[in-house]
Amino acid sequence: MKILKRTNRFYDTSRFGQPQIRVYHRQGSGKRCPRYTLRCGCCDQKVEIYYDADGLEIGGVNGALDDWREILLPLLLVERKDSQRKRKSR
């Protein structure tokens, strides 16, 4: 799995016009699964995502990978389709 690398500057608006999400990764150790920590770009709010081969825990909610895909992918694709429509209409 490729681990996302970013500069985690506070309140960095250069890419999207809004504060960029700060991403941190930790490897698993012992019984603890590897995890991503996503922090807000403008404050100290955070969400931890623990992952392993068959499931994810996002914000304390456990679920199978297919379950998370079913919920999250439509949300991500709707935004992309809307932005592509806007580009085509210009």
PDB file of N, CA, C and O in Angstrom:
ATOM      1  N   MET A   1       0.845  -1.182   0.000  1.00  0.00           N
ATOM      2  CA  MET A   1       0.000   0.000   0.000  1.00  0.00           C
ATOM      3  C   MET A   1       0.886   1.239   0.000  1.00  0.00           C
ATOM      4  O   MET A   1       1.824   1.344   0.790  1.00  0.00           O
ATOM      5  N   LYS A   2       0.579   2.175  -0.894  1.00  0.00           N
ATOM      6  CA  LYS A   2       1.328   3.411  -0.966  1.00  0.00           C
ATOM      7  C   LYS A   2       0.813   4.372   0.097  1.00  0.00           C
ATOM      8  O   LYS A   2      -0.390   4.619   0.185  1.00  0.00           O
ATOM      9  N   ILE A   3       1.706   4.906   0.893  1.00  0.00           N
ATOM     10  CA  ILE A   3       1.336   5.821   1.965  1.00  0.00           C
ATOM     11  C   ILE A   3       1.425   7.252   1.451  1.00  0.00           C
ATOM     12  O   ILE A   3       2.453   7.666   0.917  1.00  0.00           O
ATOM     13  N   LEU A   4       0.347   8.000   1.616  1.00  0.00           N
ATOM     14  CA  LEU A   4       0.271   9.375   1.160  1.00  0.00           C
ATOM     15  C   LEU A   4       1.254  10.245   1.929  1.00  0.00           C
ATOM     16  O   LEU A   4       1.326  10.184   3.156  1.00  0.00           O
ATOM     17  N   LYS A   5       2.011  11.058   1.193  1.00  0.00           N
ATOM     18  CA  LYS A   5       2.947  11.985   1.840  1.00  0.00           C
ATOM     19  C   LYS A   5       2.540  13.394   1.449  1.00  0.00           C
ATOM     20  O   LYS A   5       2.291  13.675   0.276  1.00  0.00           O
ATOM     21  N   ARG A   6       2.474  14.276   2.429  1.00  0.00           N
ATOM     22  CA  ARG A   6       2.104  15.675   2.231  1.00  0.00           C
ATOM     23  C   ARG A   6       2.931  16.559   3.133  1.00  0.00           C
ATOM     24  O   ARG A   6       3.510  16.103   4.118  1.00  0.00           O
ATOM     25  N   THR A   7       2.979  17.823   2.784  1.00  0.00           N
ATOM     26  CA  THR A   7       3.487  18.793   3.747  1.00  0.00           C
ATOM     27  C   THR A   7       2.301  19.159   4.627  1.00  0.00           C
ATOM     28  O   THR A   7       1.250  19.541   4.113  1.00  0.00           O
ATOM     29  N   ASN A   8       2.446  19.053   5.894  1.00  0.00           N
ATOM     30  CA  ASN A   8       1.331  19.247   6.829  1.00  0.00           C
ATOM     31  C   ASN A   8       1.380  20.634   7.463  1.00  0.00           C
ATOM     32  O   ASN A   8       1.385  20.772   8.686  1.00  0.00           O
ATOM     33  N   ARG A   9       1.417  21.653   6.614  1.00  0.00           N
ATOM     34  CA  ARG A   9       1.425  23.013   7.130  1.00  0.00           C
ATOM     35  C   ARG A   9       0.042  23.405   7.621  1.00  0.00           C
ATOM     36  O   ARG A   9      -0.974  23.001   7.055  1.00  0.00           O
ATOM     37  N   PHE A  10       0.023  24.179   8.657  1.00  0.00           N
ATOM     38  CA  PHE A  10      -1.232  24.654   9.235  1.00  0.00           C
ATOM     39  C   PHE A  10      -1.821  25.734   8.337  1.00  0.00           C
ATOM     40  O   PHE A  10      -1.118  26.661   7.935  1.00  0.00           O
ATOM     41  N   TYR A  11      -3.097  25.619   8.024  1.00  0.00           N
ATOM     42  CA  TYR A  11      -3.866  26.563   7.206  1.00  0.00           C
ATOM     43  C   TYR A  11      -3.246  26.783   5.836  1.00  0.00           C
ATOM     44  O   TYR A  11      -3.079  27.927   5.411  1.00  0.00           O
ATOM     45  N   ASP A  12      -2.904  25.711   5.142  1.00  0.00           N
ATOM     46  CA  ASP A  12      -2.355  25.758   3.793  1.00  0.00           C
ATOM     47  C   ASP A  12      -3.513  25.743   2.793  1.00  0.00           C
ATOM     48  O   ASP A  12      -4.177  24.719   2.635  1.00  0.00           O
ATOM     49  N   THR A  13      -3.759  26.865   2.121  1.00  0.00           N
ATOM     50  CA  THR A  13      -4.879  26.974   1.180  1.00  0.00           C
ATOM     51  C   THR A  13      -4.412  26.984  -0.270  1.00  0.00           C
ATOM     52  O   THR A  13      -5.192  27.334  -1.155  1.00  0.00           O
ATOM     53  N   SER A  14      -3.176  26.614  -0.536  1.00  0.00           N
ATOM     54  CA  SER A  14      -2.620  26.750  -1.880  1.00  0.00           C
ATOM     55  C   SER A  14      -3.232  25.810  -2.912  1.00  0.00           C
ATOM     56  O   SER A  14      -3.314  26.189  -4.080  1.00  0.00           O
ATOM     57  N   ARG A  15      -3.667  24.604  -2.544  1.00  0.00           N
ATOM     58  CA  ARG A  15      -4.160  23.641  -3.538  1.00  0.00           C
ATOM     59  C   ARG A  15      -5.634  23.763  -3.852  1.00  0.00           C
ATOM     60  O   ARG A  15      -6.007  23.757  -5.025  1.00  0.00           O
ATOM     61  N   PHE A  16      -6.483  23.872  -2.851  1.00  0.00           N
ATOM     62  CA  PHE A  16      -7.923  23.781  -3.075  1.00  0.00           C
ATOM     63  C   PHE A  16      -8.701  25.034  -2.671  1.00  0.00           C
ATOM     64  O   PHE A  16      -9.920  25.077  -2.839  1.00  0.00           O
ATOM     65  N   GLY A  17      -8.031  26.040  -2.149  1.00  0.00           N
ATOM     66  CA  GLY A  17      -8.728  27.241  -1.725  1.00  0.00           C
ATOM     67  C   GLY A  17      -9.309  27.153  -0.326  1.00  0.00           C
ATOM     68  O   GLY A  17      -9.817  28.148   0.191  1.00  0.00           O
ATOM     69  N   GLN A  18      -9.244  25.990   0.295  1.00  0.00           N
ATOM     70  CA  GLN A  18      -9.659  25.780   1.679  1.00  0.00           C
ATOM     71  C   GLN A  18      -8.485  25.147   2.414  1.00  0.00           C
ATOM     72  O   GLN A  18      -7.604  24.570   1.776  1.00  0.00           O
ATOM     73  N   PRO A  19      -8.453  25.241   3.736  1.00  0.00           N
ATOM     74  CA  PRO A  19      -7.340  24.627   4.469  1.00  0.00           C
ATOM     75  C   PRO A  19      -7.221  23.139   4.145  1.00  0.00           C
ATOM     76  O   PRO A  19      -8.199  22.396   4.220  1.00  0.00           O
ATOM     77  N   GLN A  20      -6.022  22.721   3.787  1.00  0.00           N
ATOM     78  CA  GLN A  20      -5.757  21.331   3.401  1.00  0.00           C
ATOM     79  C   GLN A  20      -5.730  20.428   4.624  1.00  0.00           C
ATOM     80  O   GLN A  20      -5.171  20.795   5.658  1.00  0.00           O
ATOM     81  N   ILE A  21      -6.330  19.250   4.510  1.00  0.00           N
ATOM     82  CA  ILE A  21      -6.333  18.268   5.596  1.00  0.00           C
ATOM     83  C   ILE A  21      -4.904  17.800   5.827  1.00  0.00           C
ATOM     84  O   ILE A  21      -4.187  17.472   4.882  1.00  0.00           O
ATOM     85  N   ARG A  22      -4.501  17.774   7.082  1.00  0.00           N
ATOM     86  CA  ARG A  22      -3.164  17.301   7.432  1.00  0.00           C
ATOM     87  C   ARG A  22      -3.235  15.798   7.696  1.00  0.00           C
ATOM     88  O   ARG A  22      -4.088  15.344   8.459  1.00  0.00           O
ATOM     89  N   VAL A  23      -2.345  15.023   7.070  1.00  0.00           N
ATOM     90  CA  VAL A  23      -2.396  13.559   7.117  1.00  0.00           C
ATOM     91  C   VAL A  23      -1.137  13.019   7.789  1.00  0.00           C
ATOM     92  O   VAL A  23      -0.018  13.392   7.434  1.00  0.00           O
ATOM     93  N   TYR A  24      -1.339  12.135   8.765  1.00  0.00           N
ATOM     94  CA  TYR A  24      -0.233  11.470   9.461  1.00  0.00           C
ATOM     95  C   TYR A  24      -0.478   9.968   9.429  1.00  0.00           C
ATOM     96  O   TYR A  24      -1.625   9.526   9.498  1.00  0.00           O
ATOM     97  N   HIS A  25       0.581   9.184   9.326  1.00  0.00           N
ATOM     98  CA  HIS A  25       0.458   7.727   9.282  1.00  0.00           C
ATOM     99  C   HIS A  25       1.323   7.110  10.378  1.00  0.00           C
ATOM    100  O   HIS A  25       2.439   7.565  10.633  1.00  0.00           O
ATOM    101  N   ARG A  26       0.798   6.077  11.019  1.00  0.00           N
ATOM    102  CA  ARG A  26       1.546   5.306  12.010  1.00  0.00           C
ATOM    103  C   ARG A  26       1.441   3.837  11.660  1.00  0.00           C
ATOM    104  O   ARG A  26       0.369   3.350  11.302  1.00  0.00           O
ATOM    105  N   GLN A  27       2.549   3.136  11.763  1.00  0.00           N
ATOM    106  CA  GLN A  27       2.542   1.701  11.522  1.00  0.00           C
ATOM    107  C   GLN A  27       1.972   0.979  12.730  1.00  0.00           C
ATOM    108  O   GLN A  27       2.007   1.492  13.849  1.00  0.00           O
ATOM    109  N   GLY A  28       1.446  -0.214  12.495  1.00  0.00           N
ATOM    110  CA  GLY A  28       0.910  -1.012  13.589  1.00  0.00           C
ATOM    111  C   GLY A  28       2.025  -1.587  14.442  1.00  0.00           C
ATOM    112  O   GLY A  28       3.149  -1.781  13.979  1.00  0.00           O
ATOM    113  N   SER A  29       1.695  -1.852  15.684  1.00  0.00           N
ATOM    114  CA  SER A  29       2.664  -2.485  16.587  1.00  0.00           C
ATOM    115  C   SER A  29       1.902  -3.355  17.575  1.00  0.00           C
ATOM    116  O   SER A  29       0.943  -2.902  18.200  1.00  0.00           O
ATOM    117  N   GLY A  30       2.326  -4.594  17.713  1.00  0.00           N
ATOM    118  CA  GLY A  30       1.634  -5.518  18.604  1.00  0.00           C
ATOM    119  C   GLY A  30       0.229  -5.783  18.124  1.00  0.00           C
ATOM    120  O   GLY A  30       0.025  -6.197  16.982  1.00  0.00           O
ATOM    121  N   LYS A  31      -0.741  -5.550  18.983  1.00  0.00           N
ATOM    122  CA  LYS A  31      -2.140  -5.773  18.617  1.00  0.00           C
ATOM    123  C   LYS A  31      -2.783  -4.548  17.970  1.00  0.00           C
ATOM    124  O   LYS A  31      -3.922  -4.625  17.510  1.00  0.00           O
ATOM    125  N   ARG A  32      -2.093  -3.451  17.930  1.00  0.00           N
ATOM    126  CA  ARG A  32      -2.655  -2.217  17.375  1.00  0.00           C
ATOM    127  C   ARG A  32      -2.474  -2.181  15.855  1.00  0.00           C
ATOM    128  O   ARG A  32      -1.372  -2.404  15.353  1.00  0.00           O
ATOM    129  N   CYS A  33      -3.544  -1.903  15.134  1.00  0.00           N
ATOM    130  CA  CYS A  33      -3.520  -1.831  13.665  1.00  0.00           C
ATOM    131  C   CYS A  33      -2.840  -0.533  13.211  1.00  0.00           C
ATOM    132  O   CYS A  33      -2.793   0.442  13.961  1.00  0.00           O
ATOM    133  N   PRO A  34      -2.319  -0.528  11.987  1.00  0.00           N
ATOM    134  CA  PRO A  34      -1.793   0.731  11.449  1.00  0.00           C
ATOM    135  C   PRO A  34      -2.937   1.732  11.298  1.00  0.00           C
ATOM    136  O   PRO A  34      -4.101   1.346  11.187  1.00  0.00           O
ATOM    137  N   ARG A  35      -2.590   3.030  11.294  1.00  0.00           N
ATOM    138  CA  ARG A  35      -3.656   4.022  11.251  1.00  0.00           C
ATOM    139  C   ARG A  35      -3.210   5.302  10.565  1.00  0.00           C
ATOM    140  O   ARG A  35      -2.026   5.636  10.511  1.00  0.00           O
ATOM    141  N   TYR A  36      -4.193   5.993  10.051  1.00  0.00           N
ATOM    142  CA  TYR A  36      -4.025   7.353   9.559  1.00  0.00           C
ATOM    143  C   TYR A  36      -4.712   8.268  10.542  1.00  0.00           C
ATOM    144  O   TYR A  36      -5.777   7.944  11.067  1.00  0.00           O
ATOM    145  N   THR A  37      -4.104   9.410  10.790  1.00  0.00           N
ATOM    146  CA  THR A  37      -4.739  10.463  11.567  1.00  0.00           C
ATOM    147  C   THR A  37      -4.939  11.635  10.624  1.00  0.00           C
ATOM    148  O   THR A  37      -3.981  12.145  10.042  1.00  0.00           O
ATOM    149  N   LEU A  38      -6.182  12.059  10.474  1.00  0.00           N
ATOM    150  CA  LEU A  38      -6.519  13.205   9.638  1.00  0.00           C
ATOM    151  C   LEU A  38      -6.859  14.361  10.557  1.00  0.00           C
ATOM    152  O   LEU A  38      -7.753  14.263  11.398  1.00  0.00           O
ATOM    153  N   ARG A  39      -6.139  15.449  10.388  1.00  0.00           N
ATOM    154  CA  ARG A  39      -6.377  16.633  11.220  1.00  0.00           C
ATOM    155  C   ARG A  39      -6.904  17.765  10.357  1.00  0.00           C
ATOM    156  O   ARG A  39      -6.527  17.911   9.194  1.00  0.00           O
ATOM    157  N   CYS A  40      -7.767  18.551  10.938  1.00  0.00           N
ATOM    158  CA  CYS A  40      -8.316  19.714  10.260  1.00  0.00           C
ATOM    159  C   CYS A  40      -7.175  20.672   9.924  1.00  0.00           C
ATOM    160  O   CYS A  40      -6.197  20.759  10.667  1.00  0.00           O
ATOM    161  N   GLY A  41      -7.298  21.386   8.816  1.00  0.00           N
ATOM    162  CA  GLY A  41      -6.257  22.316   8.409  1.00  0.00           C
ATOM    163  C   GLY A  41      -6.263  23.613   9.187  1.00  0.00           C
ATOM    164  O   GLY A  41      -5.280  24.353   9.152  1.00  0.00           O
ATOM    165  N   CYS A  42      -7.359  23.912   9.897  1.00  0.00           N
ATOM    166  CA  CYS A  42      -7.445  25.209  10.576  1.00  0.00           C
ATOM    167  C   CYS A  42      -7.660  25.111  12.090  1.00  0.00           C
ATOM    168  O   CYS A  42      -7.716  26.136  12.769  1.00  0.00           O
ATOM    169  N   CYS A  43      -7.782  23.878  12.630  1.00  0.00           N
ATOM    170  CA  CYS A  43      -7.957  23.740  14.082  1.00  0.00           C
ATOM    171  C   CYS A  43      -7.388  22.389  14.526  1.00  0.00           C
ATOM    172  O   CYS A  43      -6.696  21.732  13.749  1.00  0.00           O
ATOM    173  N   ASP A  44      -7.667  21.969  15.748  1.00  0.00           N
ATOM    174  CA  ASP A  44      -7.094  20.739  16.295  1.00  0.00           C
ATOM    175  C   ASP A  44      -8.024  19.533  16.232  1.00  0.00           C
ATOM    176  O   ASP A  44      -7.733  18.513  16.857  1.00  0.00           O
ATOM    177  N   GLN A  45      -9.136  19.613  15.497  1.00  0.00           N
ATOM    178  CA  GLN A  45     -10.032  18.461  15.351  1.00  0.00           C
ATOM    179  C   GLN A  45      -9.321  17.355  14.575  1.00  0.00           C
ATOM    180  O   GLN A  45      -8.523  17.636  13.681  1.00  0.00           O
ATOM    181  N   LYS A  46      -9.613  16.084  14.919  1.00  0.00           N
ATOM    182  CA  LYS A  46      -8.958  14.982  14.222  1.00  0.00           C
ATOM    183  C   LYS A  46      -9.873  13.771  14.140  1.00  0.00           C
ATOM    184  O   LYS A  46     -10.815  13.628  14.919  1.00  0.00           O
ATOM    185  N   VAL A  47      -9.571  12.889  13.165  1.00  0.00           N
ATOM    186  CA  VAL A  47     -10.247  11.617  12.986  1.00  0.00           C
ATOM    187  C   VAL A  47      -9.155  10.571  12.789  1.00  0.00           C
ATOM    188  O   VAL A  47      -8.227  10.773  12.006  1.00  0.00           O
ATOM    189  N   GLU A  48      -9.270   9.461  13.499  1.00  0.00           N
ATOM    190  CA  GLU A  48      -8.312   8.372  13.317  1.00  0.00           C
ATOM    191  C   GLU A  48      -8.974   7.252  12.529  1.00  0.00           C
ATOM    192  O   GLU A  48     -10.107   6.860  12.806  1.00  0.00           O
ATOM    193  N   ILE A  49      -8.241   6.744  11.539  1.00  0.00           N
ATOM    194  CA  ILE A  49      -8.722   5.649  10.698  1.00  0.00           C
ATOM    195  C   ILE A  49      -7.770   4.482  10.879  1.00  0.00           C
ATOM    196  O   ILE A  49      -6.629   4.522  10.419  1.00  0.00           O
ATOM    197  N   TYR A  50      -8.244   3.439  11.552  1.00  0.00           N
ATOM    198  CA  TYR A  50      -7.467   2.213  11.717  1.00  0.00           C
ATOM    199  C   TYR A  50      -7.857   1.273  10.589  1.00  0.00           C
ATOM    200  O   TYR A  50      -9.037   1.153  10.260  1.00  0.00           O
ATOM    201  N   TYR A  51      -6.871   0.603   9.992  1.00  0.00           N
ATOM    202  CA  TYR A  51      -7.182  -0.283   8.874  1.00  0.00           C
ATOM    203  C   TYR A  51      -6.427  -1.586   8.995  1.00  0.00           C
ATOM    204  O   TYR A  51      -5.380  -1.667   9.637  1.00  0.00           O
ATOM    205  N   ASP A  52      -6.986  -2.608   8.360  1.00  0.00           N
ATOM    206  CA  ASP A  52      -6.298  -3.881   8.203  1.00  0.00           C
ATOM    207  C   ASP A  52      -6.858  -4.556   6.962  1.00  0.00           C
ATOM    208  O   ASP A  52      -7.630  -3.937   6.231  1.00  0.00           O
ATOM    209  N   ALA A  53      -6.499  -5.786   6.706  1.00  0.00           N
ATOM    210  CA  ALA A  53      -6.823  -6.433   5.432  1.00  0.00           C
ATOM    211  C   ALA A  53      -8.327  -6.561   5.179  1.00  0.00           C
ATOM    212  O   ALA A  53      -8.746  -6.576   4.022  1.00  0.00           O
ATOM    213  N   ASP A  54      -9.140  -6.653   6.217  1.00  0.00           N
ATOM    214  CA  ASP A  54     -10.559  -6.915   5.987  1.00  0.00           C
ATOM    215  C   ASP A  54     -11.512  -5.871   6.559  1.00  0.00           C
ATOM    216  O   ASP A  54     -12.726  -6.051   6.465  1.00  0.00           O
ATOM    217  N   GLY A  55     -11.014  -4.795   7.142  1.00  0.00           N
ATOM    218  CA  GLY A  55     -11.929  -3.816   7.702  1.00  0.00           C
ATOM    219  C   GLY A  55     -11.292  -2.479   8.013  1.00  0.00           C
ATOM    220  O   GLY A  55     -10.072  -2.322   7.984  1.00  0.00           O
ATOM    221  N   LEU A  56     -12.153  -1.521   8.311  1.00  0.00           N
ATOM    222  CA  LEU A  56     -11.741  -0.180   8.701  1.00  0.00           C
ATOM    223  C   LEU A  56     -12.480   0.234   9.962  1.00  0.00           C
ATOM    224  O   LEU A  56     -13.616  -0.177  10.196  1.00  0.00           O
ATOM    225  N   GLU A  57     -11.824   1.046  10.762  1.00  0.00           N
ATOM    226  CA  GLU A  57     -12.483   1.705  11.886  1.00  0.00           C
ATOM    227  C   GLU A  57     -12.258   3.193  11.700  1.00  0.00           C
ATOM    228  O   GLU A  57     -11.127   3.669  11.798  1.00  0.00           O
ATOM    229  N   ILE A  58     -13.311   3.920  11.434  1.00  0.00           N
ATOM    230  CA  ILE A  58     -13.230   5.361  11.209  1.00  0.00           C
ATOM    231  C   ILE A  58     -13.999   6.057  12.325  1.00  0.00           C
ATOM    232  O   ILE A  58     -15.212   5.894  12.457  1.00  0.00           O
ATOM    233  N   GLY A  59     -13.282   6.827  13.116  1.00  0.00           N
ATOM    234  CA  GLY A  59     -13.923   7.560  14.211  1.00  0.00           C
ATOM    235  C   GLY A  59     -14.604   6.656  15.215  1.00  0.00           C
ATOM    236  O   GLY A  59     -15.603   7.051  15.817  1.00  0.00           O
ATOM    237  N   GLY A  60     -14.088   5.444  15.413  1.00  0.00           N
ATOM    238  CA  GLY A  60     -14.649   4.511  16.374  1.00  0.00           C
ATOM    239  C   GLY A  60     -15.738   3.606  15.811  1.00  0.00           C
ATOM    240  O   GLY A  60     -16.299   2.791  16.543  1.00  0.00           O
ATOM    241  N   VAL A  61     -16.046   3.736  14.518  1.00  0.00           N
ATOM    242  CA  VAL A  61     -17.076   2.909  13.887  1.00  0.00           C
ATOM    243  C   VAL A  61     -16.397   1.827  13.055  1.00  0.00           C
ATOM    244  O   VAL A  61     -15.719   2.132  12.074  1.00  0.00           O
ATOM    245  N   ASN A  62     -16.576   0.552  13.445  1.00  0.00           N
ATOM    246  CA  ASN A  62     -15.984  -0.568  12.722  1.00  0.00           C
ATOM    247  C   ASN A  62     -16.887  -1.000  11.587  1.00  0.00           C
ATOM    248  O   ASN A  62     -18.112  -0.942  11.693  1.00  0.00           O
ATOM    249  N   GLY A  63     -16.261  -1.440  10.480  1.00  0.00           N
ATOM    250  CA  GLY A  63     -17.041  -1.949   9.360  1.00  0.00           C
ATOM    251  C   GLY A  63     -16.161  -2.658   8.358  1.00  0.00           C
ATOM    252  O   GLY A  63     -14.950  -2.442   8.316  1.00  0.00           O
ATOM    253  N   ALA A  64     -16.771  -3.503   7.554  1.00  0.00           N
ATOM    254  CA  ALA A  64     -16.053  -4.202   6.491  1.00  0.00           C
ATOM    255  C   ALA A  64     -15.697  -3.206   5.384  1.00  0.00           C
ATOM    256  O   ALA A  64     -16.360  -2.181   5.224  1.00  0.00           O
ATOM    257  N   LEU A  65     -14.650  -3.518   4.629  1.00  0.00           N
ATOM    258  CA  LEU A  65     -14.226  -2.635   3.548  1.00  0.00           C
ATOM    259  C   LEU A  65     -15.345  -2.393   2.539  1.00  0.00           C
ATOM    260  O   LEU A  65     -15.555  -1.265   2.092  1.00  0.00           O
ATOM    261  N   ASP A  66     -16.058  -3.455   2.186  1.00  0.00           N
ATOM    262  CA  ASP A  66     -17.151  -3.301   1.222  1.00  0.00           C
ATOM    263  C   ASP A  66     -18.251  -2.387   1.756  1.00  0.00           C
ATOM    264  O   ASP A  66     -18.859  -1.633   0.996  1.00  0.00           O
ATOM    265  N   ASP A  67     -18.500  -2.454   3.043  1.00  0.00           N
ATOM    266  CA  ASP A  67     -19.491  -1.587   3.675  1.00  0.00           C
ATOM    267  C   ASP A  67     -19.075  -0.116   3.568  1.00  0.00           C
ATOM    268  O   ASP A  67     -19.888   0.736   3.210  1.00  0.00           O
ATOM    269  N   TRP A  68     -17.812   0.179   3.876  1.00  0.00           N
ATOM    270  CA  TRP A  68     -17.306   1.545   3.783  1.00  0.00           C
ATOM    271  C   TRP A  68     -17.316   2.030   2.343  1.00  0.00           C
ATOM    272  O   TRP A  68     -17.648   3.187   2.088  1.00  0.00           O
ATOM    273  N   ARG A  69     -16.957   1.165   1.392  1.00  0.00           N
ATOM    274  CA  ARG A  69     -16.993   1.547  -0.026  1.00  0.00           C
ATOM    275  C   ARG A  69     -18.405   1.938  -0.445  1.00  0.00           C
ATOM    276  O   ARG A  69     -18.608   2.940  -1.131  1.00  0.00           O
ATOM    277  N   GLU A  70     -19.365   1.141  -0.029  1.00  0.00           N
ATOM    278  CA  GLU A  70     -20.760   1.381  -0.385  1.00  0.00           C
ATOM    279  C   GLU A  70     -21.244   2.734   0.139  1.00  0.00           C
ATOM    280  O   GLU A  70     -22.075   3.387  -0.492  1.00  0.00           O
ATOM    281  N   ILE A  71     -20.729   3.144   1.275  1.00  0.00           N
ATOM    282  CA  ILE A  71     -21.160   4.397   1.892  1.00  0.00           C
ATOM    283  C   ILE A  71     -20.377   5.601   1.359  1.00  0.00           C
ATOM    284  O   ILE A  71     -20.969   6.625   1.021  1.00  0.00           O
ATOM    285  N   LEU A  72     -19.053   5.479   1.286  1.00  0.00           N
ATOM    286  CA  LEU A  72     -18.217   6.641   1.000  1.00  0.00           C
ATOM    287  C   LEU A  72     -17.986   6.925  -0.477  1.00  0.00           C
ATOM    288  O   LEU A  72     -17.917   8.093  -0.862  1.00  0.00           O
ATOM    289  N   LEU A  73     -17.865   5.910  -1.311  1.00  0.00           N
ATOM    290  CA  LEU A  73     -17.575   6.162  -2.724  1.00  0.00           C
ATOM    291  C   LEU A  73     -18.633   7.003  -3.425  1.00  0.00           C
ATOM    292  O   LEU A  73     -18.269   7.914  -4.169  1.00  0.00           O
ATOM    293  N   PRO A  74     -19.916   6.747  -3.228  1.00  0.00           N
ATOM    294  CA  PRO A  74     -20.900   7.624  -3.870  1.00  0.00           C
ATOM    295  C   PRO A  74     -20.756   9.094  -3.457  1.00  0.00           C
ATOM    296  O   PRO A  74     -20.991   9.992  -4.266  1.00  0.00           O
ATOM    297  N   LEU A  75     -20.375   9.334  -2.214  1.00  0.00           N
ATOM    298  CA  LEU A  75     -20.186  10.717  -1.759  1.00  0.00           C
ATOM    299  C   LEU A  75     -19.026  11.375  -2.485  1.00  0.00           C
ATOM    300  O   LEU A  75     -19.119  12.544  -2.861  1.00  0.00           O
ATOM    301  N   LEU A  76     -17.947  10.654  -2.688  1.00  0.00           N
ATOM    302  CA  LEU A  76     -16.778  11.204  -3.366  1.00  0.00           C
ATOM    303  C   LEU A  76     -17.028  11.388  -4.859  1.00  0.00           C
ATOM    304  O   LEU A  76     -16.597  12.388  -5.433  1.00  0.00           O
ATOM    305  N   LEU A  77     -17.702  10.460  -5.485  1.00  0.00           N
ATOM    306  CA  LEU A  77     -17.933  10.535  -6.923  1.00  0.00           C
ATOM    307  C   LEU A  77     -18.954  11.600  -7.301  1.00  0.00           C
ATOM    308  O   LEU A  77     -18.852  12.177  -8.384  1.00  0.00           O
ATOM    309  N   VAL A  78     -19.927  11.879  -6.453  1.00  0.00           N
ATOM    310  CA  VAL A  78     -20.907  12.919  -6.736  1.00  0.00           C
ATOM    311  C   VAL A  78     -20.206  14.257  -6.901  1.00  0.00           C
ATOM    312  O   VAL A  78     -20.495  14.990  -7.846  1.00  0.00           O
ATOM    313  N   GLU A  79     -19.302  14.583  -6.013  1.00  0.00           N
ATOM    314  CA  GLU A  79     -18.581  15.851  -6.086  1.00  0.00           C
ATOM    315  C   GLU A  79     -17.746  15.923  -7.364  1.00  0.00           C
ATOM    316  O   GLU A  79     -17.713  16.966  -8.018  1.00  0.00           O
ATOM    317  N   ARG A  80     -17.085  14.853  -7.721  1.00  0.00           N
ATOM    318  CA  ARG A  80     -16.246  14.840  -8.911  1.00  0.00           C
ATOM    319  C   ARG A  80     -17.094  15.044 -10.162  1.00  0.00           C
ATOM    320  O   ARG A  80     -16.701  15.811 -11.041  1.00  0.00           O
ATOM    321  N   LYS A  81     -18.237  14.386 -10.267  1.00  0.00           N
ATOM    322  CA  LYS A  81     -19.100  14.527 -11.432  1.00  0.00           C
ATOM    323  C   LYS A  81     -19.613  15.957 -11.555  1.00  0.00           C
ATOM    324  O   LYS A  81     -19.672  16.495 -12.661  1.00  0.00           O
ATOM    325  N   ASP A  82     -19.985  16.580 -10.442  1.00  0.00           N
ATOM    326  CA  ASP A  82     -20.458  17.957 -10.480  1.00  0.00           C
ATOM    327  C   ASP A  82     -19.364  18.899 -10.963  1.00  0.00           C
ATOM    328  O   ASP A  82     -19.641  19.793 -11.763  1.00  0.00           O
ATOM    329  N   SER A  83     -18.132  18.724 -10.501  1.00  0.00           N
ATOM    330  CA  SER A  83     -17.051  19.612 -10.917  1.00  0.00           C
ATOM    331  C   SER A  83     -16.690  19.402 -12.383  1.00  0.00           C
ATOM    332  O   SER A  83     -16.290  20.356 -13.050  1.00  0.00           O
ATOM    333  N   GLN A  84     -16.820  18.171 -12.910  1.00  0.00           N
ATOM    334  CA  GLN A  84     -16.564  17.919 -14.321  1.00  0.00           C
ATOM    335  C   GLN A  84     -17.648  18.567 -15.177  1.00  0.00           C
ATOM    336  O   GLN A  84     -17.351  19.072 -16.260  1.00  0.00           O
ATOM    337  N   ARG A  85     -18.880  18.563 -14.720  1.00  0.00           N
ATOM    338  CA  ARG A  85     -19.964  19.208 -15.446  1.00  0.00           C
ATOM    339  C   ARG A  85     -19.734  20.715 -15.517  1.00  0.00           C
ATOM    340  O   ARG A  85     -19.973  21.328 -16.557  1.00  0.00           O
ATOM    341  N   LYS A  86     -19.278  21.308 -14.435  1.00  0.00           N
ATOM    342  CA  LYS A  86     -19.019  22.735 -14.415  1.00  0.00           C
ATOM    343  C   LYS A  86     -17.918  23.098 -15.399  1.00  0.00           C
ATOM    344  O   LYS A  86     -18.010  24.112 -16.090  1.00  0.00           O
ATOM    345  N   ARG A  87     -16.867  22.267 -15.466  1.00  0.00           N
ATOM    346  CA  ARG A  87     -15.758  22.534 -16.395  1.00  0.00           C
ATOM    347  C   ARG A  87     -16.233  22.449 -17.837  1.00  0.00           C
ATOM    348  O   ARG A  87     -15.838  23.272 -18.663  1.00  0.00           O
ATOM    349  N   LYS A  88     -17.076  21.466 -18.157  1.00  0.00           N
ATOM    350  CA  LYS A  88     -17.558  21.279 -19.528  1.00  0.00           C
ATOM    351  C   LYS A  88     -18.474  22.434 -19.951  1.00  0.00           C
ATOM    352  O   LYS A  88     -18.484  22.817 -21.121  1.00  0.00           O
ATOM    353  N   SER A  89     -19.236  22.983 -19.015  1.00  0.00           N
ATOM    354  CA  SER A  89     -20.182  24.030 -19.376  1.00  0.00           C
ATOM    355  C   SER A  89     -19.509  25.383 -19.583  1.00  0.00           C
ATOM    356  O   SER A  89     -20.119  26.293 -20.145  1.00  0.00           O
ATOM    357  N   ARG A  90     -18.273  25.527 -19.143  1.00  0.00           N
ATOM    358  CA  ARG A  90     -17.574  26.823 -19.293  1.00  0.00           C
ATOM    359  C   ARG A  90     -17.113  27.074 -20.682  1.00  0.00           C
ATOM    360  O   ARG A  90     -16.515  28.115 -20.955  1.00  0.00           O
TER     361      ARG A  90
END
